[in-house]
Amino acid sequence: MQTTHPAINQNNLISPSPASPPQRLSLPLLFSQPSLMESDPRKQQPPKLPSSQPPPPPLPLDPPPPSSRSLRKIVVVASIAAGVQFGWALQLSLLTPYVQLLGIPHTWAAFIWLCGPISGMLVQPIVGYHSDRCTSRFGRRRPFIAAGSVAVAVAVFLIGYAADLGHLSGDPLSKSPKPRAIAVFVVGFWILDVANNMLQGPCRALLADLSGANQKKTRIANALYSFFMAVGNVLGFAAGSYTHLYKIFPFSKTTACDVYCANLKSCFFISIVLLSSLTLLALIYVRERPWSPEQRNTAAGDDEEEEEGPSESSPMPFFGEIYAALKNLQRPMWILLLVTCLNWVAWFPFLLFDTDWMGREVYGGDSNGNSDQVRLYDRGVRAGALGLMLNSVVLGFTSLGVEVLARGVGGVKRLWGIVNFILAFCLAMTILVTKMAESHRKFTTVEGGATVTLPPPGGVKAGALALFAVMGIPQAITYSIPFALASIFCNTAGAGQGLSLGVLNLSIVIPQV
């Protein structure tokens, strides 16, 4: 009968009986000598290494650093956010006057904007659920990214050509409401919201797949996604502010589409080209291994870490899977969802009424007033657009420094808490800026005895623009850290990356509803 193996400590030392001093022995030679395992430990003689053979190197304790190719893949996938956000910036800066041009009544406005949170509430969890289980030979995420990009192009085409399609269907050229053009616009707007949610969810899930179990790489991937969102914002606001863009596409100006409409159409052409190019580059450069239900571990690329795929031993319906994911959520994930929900309760009013606040409260204009009030309101809206540009610049630079900031304050969770206090402070300061604008508001009398409101003093405008800029800091963290934490926590949620990010999206869209 074989005796018990001698104990081996972490320094590869044989620990025989006290009568024999400990001898150093390499691990491979230990298991290649059967006499050591069969003879009496007290009679063992440690083998001698040849003098010409150096001792084997110690086994590595740390995993190898991520390859540069892996980081390039993350950058390519994250750049899709620039194409998506370019279109959103055009919506924020150009769609409101376009809606007025089409004659859309105010009763339709709420219906139009409601499609955003509704599509986010339904589309992202559904797309995430099916992308976790997609068995296409092209991979799990790439088919949904390609379909979302095509749908965005179709939606943008419908929105840009709504006036032309309405005129071809029988709408008058007068300024009266154009019901057919309005119908085309609403359909295009709904498709755009659905397509954006179909595109963004799998993009973030693919970033999580490429990052694997590396938490630092997951945070970097989401920070890069936030950075490219800022790049798309800056490019979109710049394109929307250029009023002669239609001259590059002379065919965009038609009898049913004036100069403003032609500029919007030209911007959407650029949006289609930008998003299609970035998506095509990502689909070609980043390859996924096909996933099958029998696999427990899949890889996002040839040189990427393996990830744990969803279990398919007993397939569940979609809503049953959502219930199971919520039921199995651990306490950190519930806290993440709660903080994200409260976070977006604060963000949504600012994102929806930021330029309107500048026009009405800071500049004292009125979009429904007389010509002077409307002119002052427009000046305030343009100043708000400048504030959004500053906000996007700060958002981009902060996104690149998320890792440095996290190390400086002691972790990403602490960083997220700090920037939430910054957000609360900035929102409170909007009240102070509003009161200062009211107290410093001056009026003048023009020819004919009419009283006209003057623009606010430079100090008030500077304070308002400073708020826009500073809020780019918490916005960068909001666009990156929660998604990174959700990807890290998803292994304890009983679901894949796509479904977990879809659950996180519920905490974003529910406050908007």
For each residue, the residues with C-beta under 8 A, 3 or more apart:
1:
2: 37 38
3: 37 38 39 40 41
4:
5: 8 37
6: 14 15 16 36 41 44
7: 14 15
8: 5 12 13 14 15 27 30
9: 12 13 15
10:
11: 24
12: 8 9 24 25 26 27 30
13: 8 9 22 23 24 25
14: 6 7 8 22 23 25 30 44 46
15: 6 7 8 9 22
16: 6 19 20 22 23 41 42 44
17: 20 41 42
18:
19: 16 42
20: 16 17 23 41 42 44
21:
22: 13 14 15 16
23: 13 14 16 20 46
24: 11 12 13 46
25: 12 13 14 29 30 46 47
26: 12 29 30 49 55 56
27: 8 12 30 31 56 59
28: 31 32 56
29: 25 26 32 33 47 49
30: 8 12 14 25 26 27 33 36
31: 27 28
32: 28 29
33: 29 30 36 37 47
34: 37 38
35: 38 39 44
36: 6 30 33 39 44
37: 2 3 5 33 34
38: 2 3 34 35
39: 3 35 36 43 44
40: 3 43 44
41: 3 6 16 17 20 44
42: 16 17 19 20
43: 39 40
44: 6 14 16 20 35 36 39 40 41
45:
46: 14 23 24 25
47: 25 29 33
48:
49: 26 29 53 55
50: 53
51:
52:
53: 49 50
54:
55: 26 49
56: 26 27 28
57:
58:
59: 27
60: 63 64
61:
62:
63: 60
64: 60
65:
66: 70 71 214 217
67: 70 71 303
68: 71 72
69: 72 73 303
70: 66 67 73 74 210 217 301 303 304
71: 66 67 68 74 75 217 220
72: 68 69 75 76 285
73: 69 70 76 77 210 285 286 300 301 304
74: 70 71 77 78 207 210 211 217 220 221 224
75: 71 72 78 79 224
76: 72 73 79 281 282 285 286
77: 73 74 80 203 206 207 210 221 282 286
78: 74 75 81 203 207 221 224 225 227 228
79: 75 76 82 83 228 278 281 282
80: 77 83 84 145 149 199 203 228 275 278 279 282
81: 78 84 85 200 203 225 226 228 229 232
82: 79 85 86 228 229 231 232 235 274 278
83: 79 80 86 87 149 232 271 274 275 276 277 278 279
84: 80 81 87 88 152 196 199 200 229 232 275
85: 81 82 88 89 228 229 230 231 232 233 236
86: 82 83 89 90 232 233 235 236 239 270 271 274 275
87: 83 84 90 91 152 156 192 196 232 236 268 271 275
88: 84 85 91 92 196 232 233 236
89: 85 86 92 93 232 233 234 235 236 237 240 392
90: 86 87 93 94 95 236 239 240 264 267 268 271
91: 87 88 94 95
92: 88 89 95 236 355 388
93: 89 90 236 237 240 241 385 388
94: 90 91 97 98 240 263 264 267
95: 90 91 92 98 99 159 264
96: 99 100
97: 94 100 101 260
98: 94 95 101 102 260 261 264
99: 95 96 102 104 109 112 185
100: 96 97 103 104
101: 97 98 163 258 260 261
102: 98 99 162 163 166 177 178 181 182 185
103: 100 175 176 177 178 182
104: 99 100 108 109 112 177 182 185
105: 108 109 177
106: 109 110
107: 110 111
108: 104 105 111 112 182 186
109: 99 104 105 106 112 113
110: 106 107 113 114
111: 107 108 114 115 186
112: 99 104 108 109 115 186 189
113: 109 110 116
114: 110 111 117 118 513
115: 111 112 118 119 189 190 193 194
116: 113 119 120 193 509 512
117: 114 120 121 509 510 512 513
118: 114 115 121 122 509 513
119: 115 116 122 123 190 193 194 197
120: 116 117 123 124 193 197 505 508 509 512
121: 117 118 124 125 505 506 509 510 513
122: 118 119 125 126
123: 119 120 126 127 194 197 198 201
124: 120 121 127 128 197 200 201 501 502 505
125: 121 122 128 129 318 322 499 502 503 505 506
126: 122 123 129 130 318 502
127: 123 124 130 131 144 197 198 201 202 498 502
128: 124 125 131 132 201 202 205 496 497 498 499 500 501 502
129: 125 126 132 133 318 321 322 498 499 502
130: 126 127 133 134 144 498
131: 127 128 134 140 141 144 201 202 205 496 498
132: 128 129 140 205 309 310 495 496 497 498 499
133: 129 130 140 291 293 310 312 496
134: 130 131 139 140 141 143 144 291
135: 290 291 292 293
136: 139 140 142 143 290
137: 290
138: 142 143 288 290
139: 134 136 142 143 287 288 289 290 291
140: 131 132 133 134 136 143 205 209 288 291 298 498
141: 131 134 144 145 202 203 205 206 209 288 498
142: 136 138 139 145 146 202 206 283 286 288
143: 134 136 138 139 140 146 147
144: 127 130 131 134 141 147 148 198 199 201 202
145: 80 141 142 148 149 199 202 203 206 279 282 283
146: 142 143 149 150 279 283
147: 143 144 150 151 198
148: 144 145 151 152 195 196 198 199 200 202
149: 80 83 145 146 152 153 195 199 275 276 279
150: 146 147 153 154
151: 147 148 154 155 191 194 195 198 199
152: 84 87 148 149 155 156 192 195 196 199 272 275
153: 149 150 156 157 272 275 276
154: 150 151 157 158 188 191 195
155: 151 152 158 159 188 189 191 192 195
156: 87 152 153 159 160 188 192 268 271 272
157: 153 154 160 161 188 268 272
158: 154 155 161 162 165 184 185 187 188 191
159: 95 155 156 162 185 188 189 192 268
160: 156 157 264 265 268 269
161: 157 158 164 165 184 265
162: 102 158 159 165 166 181 182 184 185 188
163: 101 102 166 167 171 178 181 256 257 261
164: 161 167 168 254 256 257
165: 158 161 162 168 169 180 181 184
166: 102 162 163 169 170 171 178 179 180 181 182 183 184 256
167: 163 164 170 171 173 178 181 255 256
168: 164 165
169: 165 166 180
170: 166 167 180
171: 163 166 167 178 179 180 181 256
172: 176 178
173: 167 255 256
174:
175: 103
176: 103 172
177: 102 103 104 105 182
178: 102 103 163 166 167 171 172 181 182
179: 166 171 182 183
180: 165 166 169 170 171 183 184
181: 102 162 163 165 166 167 171 178 184 185
182: 102 103 104 108 162 166 177 178 179 185 186
183: 166 179 180 186 187
184: 158 161 162 165 166 180 181 187 188
185: 99 102 104 158 159 162 181 182 188 189
186: 108 111 112 182 183 189 190
187: 158 183 184 190 191
188: 154 155 156 157 158 159 162 184 185 191 192
189: 112 115 155 159 185 186 192 193
190: 115 119 186 187 193 194
191: 151 154 155 158 187 188 194 195
192: 87 152 155 156 159 188 189 195 196
193: 115 116 119 120 189 190 196 197
194: 115 119 123 151 190 191 197 198
195: 148 149 151 152 154 155 191 192 198 199
196: 84 87 88 148 152 192 193 199 200
197: 119 120 123 124 127 193 194 200 201 505
198: 123 127 144 147 148 151 194 195 201 202
199: 80 84 144 145 148 149 151 152 195 196 202 203
200: 81 84 124 148 196 197 203 204
201: 123 124 127 128 131 144 197 198 204 205 498 501 502 505
202: 127 128 131 141 142 144 145 148 198 199 205 206 498
203: 77 78 80 81 141 145 199 200 206 207 225
204: 200 201 207 208 222 225 483 487 501
205: 128 131 132 140 141 201 202 208 209 496 497 498 501
206: 77 141 142 145 202 203 209 210 286 288 300
207: 74 77 78 203 204 210 211 218 221 222 225 487
208: 204 205 211 218 221 487 490 497 501
209: 140 141 205 206 212 288 298 300 304 307 497
210: 70 73 74 77 206 207 217 221 286 300 301 304
211: 74 207 208 214 217 218 220 221 305 487
212: 209 217 300 304 305 306 307
213: 305 307
214: 66 211 217 218 305
215: 218 219 484 488
216: 219 220 403
217: 66 70 71 74 210 211 212 214 220 221
218: 207 208 211 214 215 221 222 484 487 488
219: 215 216 222 223 402 403 406 412 480 481 484
220: 71 74 211 216 217 223 224 402 403
221: 74 77 78 207 208 210 211 217 218 224 225 484
222: 204 207 218 219 225 226 479 480 481 483 484 487
223: 219 220 226 227 399 400 402 403 476 480 484
224: 74 75 78 220 221 227 228 399
225: 78 81 203 204 207 221 222 228 229 479 480 483
226: 81 222 223 229 230 395 399 402 476 479 480
227: 78 223 224 230 231 396 399 400
228: 78 79 80 81 82 85 224 225 231 232
229: 81 82 84 85 225 226 232 233 395 399 479
230: 85 226 227 233 234 392 393 395 396 399 472 476
231: 82 85 227 228 234 235 396
232: 81 82 83 84 85 86 87 88 89 228 229 235 236
233: 85 86 88 89 229 230 236 237 388 389 391 392 395
234: 89 230 231 237 238 389 392 393 396
235: 82 86 89 231 232 238 239 274
236: 85 86 87 88 89 90 92 93 232 233 239 240 267 271
237: 89 93 233 234 240 241 385 388 389 392
238: 234 235 241 242 389
239: 86 90 235 236 242 245 267 270
240: 89 90 93 94 236 237 263 267 385
241: 93 237 238 385
242: 238 239 245 263
243: 259 263
244: 247 263
245: 239 242 248 249 263 266 267 270
246: 249 250 252 253 259 262 263 265 266
247: 244 250
248: 245 266
249: 245 246 252 262 265 266 269
250: 246 247 253
251:
252: 246 249 257 262 263 265 266 269
253: 246 250 257 258 259 261 262
254: 164 257 262
255: 167 173
256: 163 164 166 167 171 173 261
257: 163 164 252 253 254 261 262 265
258: 101 253 261 262
259: 243 246 253 262 263
260: 97 98 101 263 264
261: 98 101 163 253 256 257 258 264 265
262: 246 249 252 253 254 257 258 259 265 266
263: 94 240 242 243 244 245 246 252 259 260 266 267
264: 90 94 95 98 160 260 261 267 268
265: 160 161 246 249 252 257 261 262 268 269
266: 245 246 248 249 252 262 263 269 270
267: 90 94 236 239 240 245 263 264 270 271
268: 87 90 156 157 159 160 264 265 271 272
269: 160 249 252 265 266 272 273
270: 86 239 245 266 267 273 274
271: 83 86 87 90 156 236 267 268 274 275
272: 152 153 156 157 268 269 275 276
273: 269 270 276 277
274: 82 83 86 235 270 271 277 278
275: 80 83 84 86 87 149 152 153 271 272 278 279
276: 83 149 153 272 273 279 280
277: 83 273 274 280 281
278: 79 80 82 83 274 275 281 282
279: 80 83 145 146 149 275 276 282 283
280: 276 277 283 284
281: 76 79 277 278 284 285
282: 76 77 79 80 145 278 279 285 286
283: 142 145 146 279 280 286
284: 280 281
285: 72 73 76 281 282
286: 73 76 77 142 206 210 282 283 300 301
287: 139 301 302
288: 138 139 140 141 142 206 209 291 300 301
289: 139 298 299 300 301 302
290: 135 136 137 138 139
291: 133 134 135 139 140 288 295 298 309
292: 135 295
293: 133 135 312 315
294: 312
295: 291 292 298 309
296: 308 309 311
297: 306 307 308 309
298: 140 209 289 291 295 306 307 309
299: 289 302 304 305 306 307
300: 73 206 209 210 212 286 288 289 304 307
301: 70 73 210 286 287 288 289 304
302: 287 289 299
303: 67 69 70
304: 70 73 209 210 212 299 300 301
305: 211 212 213 214 299
306: 212 297 298 299
307: 209 212 213 297 298 299 300 497
308: 296 297 491
309: 132 291 295 296 297 298 496
310: 132 133 495 496 499
311: 296 314
312: 133 293 294 315
313:
314: 311
315: 293 312
316: 320 321 324
317: 320 321
318: 125 126 129 321 322
319: 322 323
320: 316 317 323 324
321: 129 316 317 318 324 325 495 499
322: 125 129 318 319 325 326 499 503
323: 319 320 326 327
324: 316 320 321 327 328 494 495
325: 321 322 328 329 493 494 495 499 500 503
326: 322 323 329 503
327: 323 324 494
328: 324 325 492 493 494 495
329: 325 326 333 334 337 492 493 503
330: 333 334 489 492 493
331: 334 335
332: 335 336 485 489
333: 329 330 336 337 486 489 492 493
334: 329 330 331 337 338
335: 331 332 338 339
336: 332 333 339 340 482 485 486 489 504
337: 329 333 334 340 341 503 504 506 507
338: 334 335 341 342 507
339: 335 336 342 343 416 420 482
340: 336 337 343 344 482 504 507 508
341: 337 338 344 345 507 508 510 511
342: 338 339 345 346 511
343: 339 340 346 347 420 423 478 482
344: 340 341 347 348 478 507 508 511 512
345: 341 342 348 511
346: 342 343 349 350 423 424 427
347: 343 344 350 351 423 475 478
348: 344 345 351 352 511 512
349: 346 352 353
350: 346 347 353 354 427 471
351: 347 348 354
352: 348 349
353: 349 350 356 357
354: 350 351 357 358 384 387 388 468
355: 92 358 359 380 381 384 385 387 388
356: 353 359 360 381 384
357: 353 354 360 361 362 384 430 434
358: 354 355 361 362 363 380 381 383 384 387 464
359: 355 356 362 363 365 367 376 377 378 379 380 381 384
360: 356 357 363 364 365 366 367 377 380
361: 357 358 364 433 434 437 438
362: 357 358 359 380 383 433 434 437 456 460 461 464
363: 358 359 360 376 377 379 380 383 437 453 455 456
364: 360 361 376 380 437 438 441 453 456
365: 359 360 369 373 374 375 376 377 378 379 380 453
366: 360 369 373 374 376 377
367: 359 360 374 377
368: 374
369: 365 366 372 373 374 377
370: 373 374
371: 374 375
372: 369 375 376 446 450 452 453
373: 365 366 369 370 376 377 453
374: 365 366 367 368 369 370 371 377 378
375: 365 371 372 378 379
376: 359 363 364 365 366 372 373 379 380 453 455
377: 359 360 363 365 366 367 369 373 374 380 381
378: 359 365 374 375 381 382
379: 359 363 365 375 376 382 383 455
380: 355 358 359 360 362 363 364 365 376 377 383 384
381: 355 356 358 359 377 378 384 385
382: 378 379 385 386
383: 358 362 363 379 380 386 387 461 464 465
384: 354 355 356 357 358 359 380 381 387 388 468
385: 93 237 240 241 355 381 382 388 389
386: 382 383 389 390 465
387: 354 355 358 383 384 390 391 464 465 467 468 469
388: 92 93 233 237 354 355 384 385 391 392 468
389: 233 234 237 238 385 386 392 393
390: 386 387 393 394 465 468 469 472
391: 233 387 388 394 395 468 469 471 472 475
392: 89 230 233 234 237 388 389 395 396 472
393: 230 234 389 390 396 397 469 472
394: 390 391 397 398 469 470 472 473 476
395: 226 229 230 233 391 392 398 399 472 473 475 476 479
396: 227 230 231 234 392 393 399 400 476
397: 393 394 400 401
398: 394 395 401 402 405 472 473 475 476 477
399: 223 224 226 227 229 230 395 396 402 476 479 480
400: 223 227 396 397
401: 397 398 404 405
402: 219 220 223 226 398 399 405 406 412 415 476 477 480 481
403: 216 219 220 223 406 407
404: 401 407 408
405: 398 401 402 408 409 415
406: 219 402 403 409 410 411 412 414 415
407: 403 404 410
408: 404 405
409: 405 406 414 415 418
410: 406 407 414
411: 406 414 415
412: 219 402 406 415 416 481 484 485
413: 416 417 485
414: 406 409 410 411 417 418
415: 402 405 406 409 411 412 418 419 477 481
416: 339 412 413 419 420 477 481 482
417: 413 414 420 421
418: 409 414 415 421 422
419: 415 416 422 423 473 474 477 478
420: 339 343 416 417 423 424 474
421: 417 418 424 425
422: 418 419 425 426 470 473 474
423: 343 346 347 419 420 426 427 471 474
424: 346 420 421 427 428
425: 421 422 428 429
426: 422 423 429 430 467 470 471 474
427: 346 350 423 424 430
428: 424 425 431 432
429: 425 426 432 433 463 467
430: 357 426 427 433 434 467
431: 428 434 435
432: 428 429 435 436
433: 361 362 429 430 436 437 460 463 464 467
434: 357 361 362 430 431 437 438
435: 431 432 438 439
436: 432 433 439 440 459 460 463
437: 361 362 363 364 433 434 440 441 456 460 464
438: 361 364 434 435 441
439: 435 436
440: 436 437 456 457 460
441: 364 437 438 453 454 456
442: 453 454
443: 451 452 453 454
444: 451 452 454
445: 449 450 451 452
446: 372 449 450 451 452
447:
448:
449: 445 446
450: 372 445 446
451: 443 444 445 446
452: 372 443 444 445 446
453: 363 364 365 372 373 376 441 442 443
454: 441 442 443 444
455: 363 376 379 461
456: 362 363 364 437 440 441 460 461
457: 440 460 461
458: 461 462
459: 436 462 463
460: 362 433 436 437 440 456 457 463 464
461: 362 383 455 456 457 458 464 465
462: 458 459 465 466
463: 429 433 436 459 460 466 467
464: 358 362 383 387 433 437 460 461 467 468
465: 383 386 387 390 461 462 468 469
466: 462 463 469 470
467: 387 426 429 430 433 463 464 470 471
468: 354 384 387 388 390 391 464 465 471 472
469: 387 390 391 393 394 465 466 472
470: 394 422 426 466 467 473
471: 350 391 423 426 467 468 474 475
472: 230 390 391 392 393 394 395 398 468 469 475 476
473: 394 395 398 419 422 470 476 477
474: 419 420 422 423 426 471 477 478
475: 347 391 395 398 471 472 478 479
476: 223 226 230 394 395 396 398 399 402 472 473 479 480
477: 398 402 415 416 419 473 474 480 481
478: 343 344 347 419 474 475 481 482
479: 222 225 226 229 395 399 475 476 483
480: 219 222 223 225 226 399 402 476 477 483 484
481: 219 222 402 412 415 416 477 478 484 485
482: 336 339 340 343 416 478 485 486 504
483: 204 222 225 479 480 486 487 501 504
484: 215 218 219 221 222 223 412 480 481 487 488
485: 332 336 412 413 481 482 488 489
486: 333 336 482 483 489 490 500 501 503 504
487: 204 207 208 211 218 222 483 484 490 497 500 501
488: 215 218 484 485 491
489: 330 332 333 336 485 486 492 493 500
490: 208 486 487 493 495 496 497 500 501
491: 308 488
492: 328 329 330 333 489
493: 325 328 329 330 333 489 490 499 500 503
494: 324 325 327 328
495: 132 310 321 324 325 328 490 499 500 503
496: 128 131 132 133 205 309 310 490 499 500
497: 128 132 205 208 209 307 487 490 500 501
498: 127 128 129 130 131 132 140 141 201 202 205 501 502
499: 125 128 129 132 310 321 322 325 493 495 496 502 503
500: 128 325 486 487 489 490 493 495 496 497 503 504
501: 124 128 201 204 205 208 483 486 487 490 497 498 504 505
502: 124 125 126 127 128 129 201 498 499 505 506
503: 125 322 325 326 329 337 486 493 495 499 500 506 507
504: 336 337 340 482 483 486 500 501 507 508
505: 120 121 124 125 197 201 501 502 508 509
506: 121 125 337 502 503 509 510
507: 337 338 340 341 344 503 504 510 511
508: 120 340 341 344 504 505 511 512
509: 116 117 118 120 121 505 506 512 513
510: 117 121 341 506 507 513
511: 341 342 344 345 348 507 508
512: 116 117 120 344 348 508 509
513: 114 117 118 121 509 510
